[in-house]
Amino acid sequence: MSKPQLDSDGFQLVTSKKSAKNKSLVPQGDLNYAPDIKIDIKKSYRHIQTAVGEFEGSEYLDNIIKAV
């Protein structure tokens, strides 16, 4: 083995391994795809109305109103 190189302070110089790493982290392939997101508006509206109804009748809201 060769003798390690030392700098002026006595620390060993090491070579960078960054150049040996794979540069591409993005997979090679078709990235243009159409998302298949379907939102049922009526169902979402019902969920929101249910959440609002539960919030209006909650003790949490009563405590906030009393604090303000």
N, C-alpha and C positions, 0 to 999 in steps of 0.2 A: 504494500500500500504506500501511497505517496504521503509525504509529510503535509499536514493541513496548513493552509495559509493563515497567518495571523496578522491582524491590523496593528497599528501603533500602540493600542491600549492592551494588547495581549488577547483580544477576543478572536475566536476562530471565525473566519469568513466562510459563509455557506452560499451555495449557488441557489438561485430562485428556481423552484419547480413549477412556477406558474405557467411557463411556456409549454410544459409537457401535458398540461391538463386539456381536456376536451373543451373547446370554446363554445360549441353549440349545445345549449340546454333546451332549445325549442325543438320538438319532434318534427321531422321532415314529413309533411303530409298536407292534405287539404284542410285548411283551417276555416274555410268559408262554409259554415253549416247553418242551416236555418233552425233556430230554437223552436222547440215544440212546447211552448208555454201556452196553455189554455186556461183562462180565468173565467170561472162561472160568476158573472156579476150578481145574479140574484142570490146565490149562496153566500157570496162575500158580503153583500148588503145585510143579509140576515145575521151573519156573524157579528157585524159591526153593531147592528141594532141590539142584539143580545148583550154585547159587551157594554154598550151605553146604558142599557136598562139595569144591568148588574151594578155598574158604577154609581148610578144615581141612587140606588137603594142601599148603598154600602155604608158601613160605619166610618170608613176612611174618609169619604166625602163629607160626612157630618162633622168629623173632627177638623177637617180643613176649613169648613165654613165657620165653625166656632172660633178657630184660631185667627181667622181674618176678620 
